Amino acid sequence: MKPKTLITLRNESFFNTCKEVTRSISCDMTSKEVVEIALGRSGVDYYVDYDLARKHVGRILRHGILWKYVKVREGIWHEIAFRVSRLMKHYPCLSQDDALSRVLADGKASRYFIGVSSARRIYQRMLKAERDSRAEMNRHCVESEKRA
């Protein structure tokens, strides 16, 4: 079996958060409302590659900016850079690489760094896949019962 990518893990985590939102709120909500609430949930992992984070965080710490980057994803790099900087100030002997490793290992992002339209597509695609899987399972059970 092929290992899951960081994006796949993030999408699964986001979908599970969406399901938690729908379970915790009793009224009917549109998929847009579910997604918007789920996007604001904190305590999730960053789901970023260390080398990519090192590149972007280093650029932010040296220059204060990123060039030509999507605003939603830019937020993740600034949040990580802020946490790395704060950790290095608190522990002066800690290198930037060590601080970055600690931040990424700790996870605890303030929110999901996914655009609203992308998040809606992820939610709807995974909801459909879950429904299709259930329908296939039900079809298989019915066929098994007919044979018995």
Protein Blocks (a to p, Z undefined) as FASTA:
>chain_A
ZZddfklmmmmmmmmmmmmmmmmpmbdcdfklmmmmmmmpghiafkiafklmmmmmmmmm
mnopaehiafklmmmmmmmmmmmmmmmmmmmmbcfklmmmmmmmnnopfbdcddfklmmm
mmmmmmmmmmmmmmmmmmmmmmmmmmZZ
